[in-house]
Every structure is written in C-alpha cells, then in structure tokens.
Amino acid sequence: MPETGRDLLKAVLIGGISGGTRIPDAVPETVWNDLCASVLGTDLAPLFFHSLQKAGGAAGGDALPFADRVRLAYDHTAVRNIVIQEEFLKVEEILRAENVLVSPLQGLHLIETVYGNPALRGMSDADVYVPRTRAGDACRALRAAGYAFVWEFLGADPAAYPSGVQFLSPGAKPVLVEVHWNLVREAGIRSRILSRGETAALAAEVERARVEGAYMGREMKLLAPEHFLLSMLTHLFSHGFRGEKWLWDVVFFIEKHGGAMDWKRFMDA
C-alpha cells in the first residue's frame, strides 16, 4: 500500500505508457490528497491521467476528486502538441526545399516514437536539429519565410553560436521554434562535458549516424537512438538533473529502445 502521494504516483507511472499497475482498492484519502498536490500543475498530469485510466482498481480515475482537472490537462496538452507538431512539419518542408534535412528533438521525437500519443507529454516549443554545417542556411531560410529571431544575431554566421537559436513562427499565435546544431553546447554549463574540438567531432558523428525513419507520415532523418539519449542526458545535466518529466522521458525511452541500442556507440559518444 503506498504511504504517500509520491509513492502512489510512482506506482502508477512505473507501469509505463501501456499501464499494468493496479491501484489498491483502499487508498487512504490523505494519500490521494497528497497525490493531487504532487500532480496538478505539473508536466506529469497528462501522463498520470493516462496511466491511471490504464491501471484500473477501485479509483478507476474518473472517481477521483481532481479527475476533471487532470483530464483537462490531458486534453489541453493534446491540442497544444498537435499545433507544435504541425509547425514542425512546416519548418521541415521549408528547410527540405533548401536541402537541409532536419530531425525532431526532445518532445517532438518522444511523443511520436516513445509515447505514441501527443496528449501524454507536454511541450512548450518545437526543438529541431539541423546539421552544424547547414546551420546558417537553415536560419536564413526560416528568416526568409517570415520566422522572427527571438534575439537578433550579433554576428553574421549562426554556426558561430554555441548550440542553437530561437525563432517565433509567423501568425497571430506564434510557436517558439528552437533550431539546434550541437547536442552539447560550446558555452554555459554543458560546455563542461566536452571541449570545443570534441563537440565538433560529436556533431560530425551525429550527422553520419542519422537514420531514415517515418515521422507523422513523412520520411525524414532521425537521430540515432544513442545520440538522442545523449541529447536527453545533456539536457538533464544542464538543469541539475531536476525535472521529473525529463527523468521519465529517459526511463520510457530506454524501456522502448534500449534493447536495440548500440551501447558501445553511446559510451564512445
């Protein structure tokens, strides 16, 4: 029997995206209240709602006093993520016309290849990877298509920047688009992981290892799973390994893809 809301949350989520953890029939009200405080207002609310529906047990999910609120988080996340995915496809089309082949990063990659449902994992922006050697071309193409830099460049060549830049899409309700060309930044806390030379070598290896794959019905280049896992871990590192959503991302990604990964490649990276 879970003793705290955090224990119950872990029990529900540990069943994974497909569920499988049955909720005990007599969870104390204090545990449910603690769980409510732990989930509501966090990025885990949509996944918790989904996992609870799959888990079964006396609570079922809809009987919870805060069921409507976690369902709302689930629905809101689905709508927001679909908008972001559609924006990513627009970016992909713009850059493909310039022969710049992009890859989805972070949540964009995960909701399609791990979660399989845009409602389960929240996103705030569209993270896009482009080859380091084509960074300038990518940024100029987006600017020509009406995308606005969040911060104006101080220099002429975007490739001189440490990791990537942010754009706002055109339109009344702009979407934040982050264009990345390094998995490990050459400045800031992530620069402590690799030297500049090692970062450049990794960028070249990432580009060589990208694979053909399907994303939302389109064939495009995807990061090799070893390099995508590396990108998640370096992102976690830069945030002091805080952020439960990102930790669960790693758990579910390894659960889904770990058996087929080349762990030597991952360690060598």
C-alpha positions as CSV (number, residue, x, y, z in Angstrom):
1,M,0.0,0.0,0.0
2,P,1.5,3.4,-1.0
3,E,2.1,5.6,2.1
4,T,2.4,8.9,0.3
5,G,1.1,10.6,-2.9
6,R,4.6,10.4,-4.3
7,D,4.7,6.6,-3.8
8,L,1.3,6.2,-5.5
9,L,2.4,8.5,-8.4
10,K,5.5,6.3,-8.9
11,A,3.4,3.1,-8.7
12,V,1.0,4.4,-11.4
13,L,3.7,5.7,-13.8
14,I,6.1,2.7,-13.3
15,G,3.5,0.6,-15.2
16,G,4.7,2.6,-18.2
17,I,2.7,4.1,-21.0
18,S,0.8,0.9,-21.5
19,G,-0.3,0.7,-17.9
20,G,-0.3,-2.5,-15.9
21,T,-0.1,-1.3,-12.3
22,R,-3.4,-1.9,-10.5
23,I,-4.4,0.7,-7.9
24,P,-5.1,-0.7,-4.5
25,D,-8.8,-0.7,-3.5
26,A,-8.4,1.2,-0.3
27,V,-6.0,4.1,-0.8
28,P,-6.3,6.5,2.2
29,E,-7.8,9.9,1.5
30,T,-4.6,11.6,2.8
31,V,-2.6,9.7,0.1
32,W,-5.0,10.9,-2.7
33,N,-4.8,14.4,-1.4
34,D,-1.0,14.3,-1.3
35,L,-1.1,12.9,-4.8
36,C,-3.3,15.7,-6.0
37,A,-0.8,18.2,-4.7
38,S,2.1,16.3,-6.4
39,V,0.4,16.1,-9.8
40,L,-1.8,19.1,-10.5
41,G,0.0,21.9,-12.1
42,T,3.0,19.7,-13.2
43,D,4.0,18.3,-16.6
44,L,3.2,14.8,-15.3
45,A,-0.6,15.4,-15.0
46,P,-1.4,14.2,-18.6
47,L,0.7,11.0,-18.3
48,F,-0.7,10.4,-14.8
49,F,-4.3,10.6,-16.2
50,H,-3.5,8.2,-19.0
51,S,-1.6,5.7,-16.7
52,L,-4.4,5.9,-14.1
53,Q,-7.0,5.1,-16.7
54,K,-4.9,2.1,-17.8
55,A,-4.1,0.9,-14.3
56,G,-7.6,0.1,-13.1
57,G,-8.6,-0.6,-9.5
58,A,-11.2,0.9,-7.2
59,A,-10.4,4.5,-8.1
60,G,-10.6,4.0,-11.8
61,G,-9.6,7.5,-12.4
62,D,-12.9,9.3,-13.0
63,A,-13.9,8.9,-9.4
64,L,-11.0,11.0,-8.1
65,P,-12.0,14.4,-6.7
66,F,-9.5,16.0,-9.1
67,A,-10.2,13.8,-12.1
68,D,-11.7,16.6,-14.2
69,R,-8.6,18.7,-13.7
70,V,-6.1,16.0,-14.8
71,R,-8.4,15.2,-17.7
72,L,-8.3,18.9,-18.7
73,A,-4.5,18.9,-18.6
74,Y,-4.6,15.8,-20.8
75,D,-6.9,17.4,-23.4
76,H,-5.0,20.8,-23.3
77,T,-1.7,19.0,-23.8
78,A,-3.0,17.1,-26.9
79,V,-4.3,20.3,-28.5
80,R,-1.1,22.3,-27.8
81,N,1.2,19.5,-29.0
82,I,-0.7,19.0,-32.3
83,V,-0.2,22.7,-33.0
84,I,3.5,22.4,-32.3
85,Q,3.8,19.2,-34.4
86,E,2.1,21.0,-37.3
87,E,4.5,23.9,-37.0
88,F,7.4,21.4,-37.1
89,L,6.2,19.9,-40.3
90,K,6.0,23.4,-41.8
91,V,9.7,24.0,-40.8
92,E,10.7,20.6,-42.2
93,E,9.1,21.5,-45.5
94,I,10.7,24.9,-45.7
95,L,14.2,23.5,-44.9
96,R,13.8,20.5,-47.1
97,A,13.3,22.9,-50.1
98,E,16.8,24.2,-49.2
99,N,18.1,20.6,-49.0
100,V,18.5,21.0,-45.2
101,L,17.3,17.7,-43.7
102,V,16.0,18.3,-40.2
103,S,15.4,15.9,-37.2
104,P,12.8,16.3,-34.4
105,L,14.4,16.7,-31.0
106,Q,13.1,16.4,-27.4
107,G,9.4,16.2,-27.0
108,L,8.7,16.2,-30.8
109,H,10.7,13.0,-31.1
110,L,9.4,11.4,-27.9
111,I,5.7,11.8,-28.4
112,E,5.9,10.1,-31.8
113,T,8.5,7.4,-31.2
114,V,8.0,6.6,-27.5
115,Y,4.7,7.9,-26.1
116,G,2.7,7.4,-29.3
117,N,0.1,9.9,-28.2
118,P,0.5,13.7,-28.3
119,A,-1.5,14.1,-25.1
120,L,0.9,12.3,-22.9
121,R,4.0,14.6,-22.8
122,G,3.8,18.3,-22.8
123,M,5.9,20.6,-25.0
124,S,6.4,24.3,-24.9
125,D,8.3,24.6,-28.2
126,A,9.4,22.8,-31.3
127,D,13.0,21.6,-31.0
128,V,14.6,21.0,-34.4
129,Y,18.1,19.6,-35.2
130,V,19.9,20.6,-38.3
131,P,23.5,19.7,-39.4
132,R,26.1,22.0,-38.0
133,T,27.4,22.7,-41.5
134,R,24.0,23.9,-42.7
135,A,23.0,26.0,-39.6
136,G,23.4,29.3,-41.5
137,D,21.4,28.1,-44.5
138,A,18.6,26.9,-42.1
139,C,18.4,30.1,-40.2
140,R,18.4,32.3,-43.4
141,A,15.6,30.1,-44.9
142,L,13.4,30.5,-41.9
143,R,14.0,34.2,-41.7
144,A,13.1,34.5,-45.4
145,A,9.9,32.5,-44.7
146,G,8.8,35.1,-42.0
147,Y,10.1,33.5,-38.9
148,A,11.5,36.1,-36.4
149,F,14.6,35.7,-34.3
150,V,13.8,35.9,-30.6
151,W,17.2,37.5,-30.2
152,E,18.9,39.2,-33.1
153,F,22.3,37.7,-34.1
154,L,25.3,39.7,-33.1
155,G,27.3,38.1,-35.8
156,A,26.7,37.1,-39.5
157,D,27.0,33.4,-39.2
158,P,24.6,31.4,-37.0
159,A,27.0,28.5,-36.9
160,A,29.3,30.6,-34.7
161,Y,26.7,30.4,-31.9
162,P,27.2,27.7,-29.2
163,S,24.2,25.5,-29.7
164,G,21.2,27.0,-31.5
165,V,18.8,29.9,-31.8
166,Q,15.1,30.6,-31.2
167,F,12.5,31.7,-33.7
168,L,8.9,32.7,-33.5
169,S,6.7,31.4,-36.3
170,P,4.6,33.9,-38.3
171,G,1.0,34.3,-37.5
172,A,-1.3,35.6,-34.8
173,K,-0.4,32.8,-32.4
174,P,3.3,32.2,-32.9
175,V,5.0,29.0,-31.9
176,L,8.5,29.0,-30.5
177,V,10.9,27.1,-32.7
178,E,14.4,26.2,-31.4
179,V,16.9,25.3,-34.1
180,H,19.9,23.3,-32.8
181,W,23.1,22.2,-34.5
182,N,25.0,20.8,-31.5
183,L,23.8,18.3,-28.9
184,V,26.4,19.6,-26.4
185,R,26.7,23.3,-26.2
186,E,30.1,25.0,-26.6
187,A,29.2,27.6,-23.9
188,G,27.5,27.5,-20.5
189,I,27.3,24.6,-18.1
190,R,27.1,21.9,-20.9
191,S,30.4,23.1,-22.2
192,R,32.0,21.4,-19.2
193,I,31.2,18.0,-20.8
194,L,33.3,18.2,-23.9
195,S,35.9,20.5,-25.3
196,R,35.1,22.5,-28.5
197,G,37.1,20.0,-30.6
198,E,35.2,17.1,-29.1
199,T,31.9,18.9,-29.6
200,A,32.7,19.4,-33.3
201,A,33.7,15.7,-33.6
202,L,30.5,14.6,-32.0
203,A,28.4,16.8,-34.3
204,A,30.1,15.1,-37.3
205,E,29.4,11.7,-35.8
206,V,25.8,12.6,-35.1
207,E,25.3,13.6,-38.7
208,R,26.9,10.4,-40.1
209,A,24.7,8.2,-37.8
210,R,21.3,9.8,-38.6
211,V,18.9,7.2,-40.0
212,E,15.9,7.3,-42.3
213,G,12.6,7.0,-40.5
214,A,9.0,7.8,-40.5
215,Y,7.6,10.8,-38.6
216,M,3.9,11.7,-38.8
217,G,3.7,10.0,-42.2
218,R,6.8,11.6,-43.7
219,E,10.2,10.1,-44.3
220,M,12.9,12.1,-42.7
221,K,16.3,11.9,-41.0
222,L,16.1,10.9,-37.3
223,L,18.9,10.9,-34.7
224,A,20.3,7.5,-33.9
225,P,18.8,6.4,-30.6
226,E,22.3,6.5,-28.9
227,H,22.7,10.2,-29.8
228,F,19.1,11.0,-28.9
229,L,19.6,9.5,-25.5
230,L,22.8,11.6,-25.1
231,S,20.8,14.7,-26.0
232,M,18.3,14.0,-23.3
233,L,21.0,13.4,-20.7
234,T,23.0,16.5,-21.5
235,H,19.7,18.5,-21.3
236,L,19.1,17.0,-17.8
237,F,22.7,17.8,-16.8
238,S,22.2,21.4,-17.7
239,H,19.2,21.5,-15.4
240,G,20.9,19.8,-12.5
241,F,19.1,16.6,-13.2
242,R,15.9,18.2,-11.9
243,G,12.6,17.9,-13.8
244,E,10.6,14.7,-13.4
245,K,9.1,14.8,-16.9
246,W,12.6,14.6,-18.3
247,L,13.6,11.8,-16.0
248,W,10.6,9.8,-17.0
249,D,11.4,10.5,-20.6
250,V,14.8,8.7,-20.1
251,V,13.1,5.8,-18.4
252,F,10.5,5.3,-21.1
253,F,13.0,5.9,-23.9
254,I,15.3,3.2,-22.6
255,E,12.4,0.9,-22.0
256,K,11.3,1.3,-25.6
257,H,14.6,1.4,-27.4
258,G,17.3,0.2,-25.0
259,G,17.3,-3.4,-26.2
260,A,18.2,-2.4,-29.8
261,M,20.7,0.3,-28.9
262,D,24.4,0.1,-29.6
263,W,25.6,0.8,-26.0
264,K,29.3,1.0,-27.1
265,R,28.4,3.8,-29.5
266,F,26.6,5.6,-26.7
267,M,29.6,5.2,-24.4
268,D,32.0,6.3,-27.1
269,A,29.9,9.4,-27.8
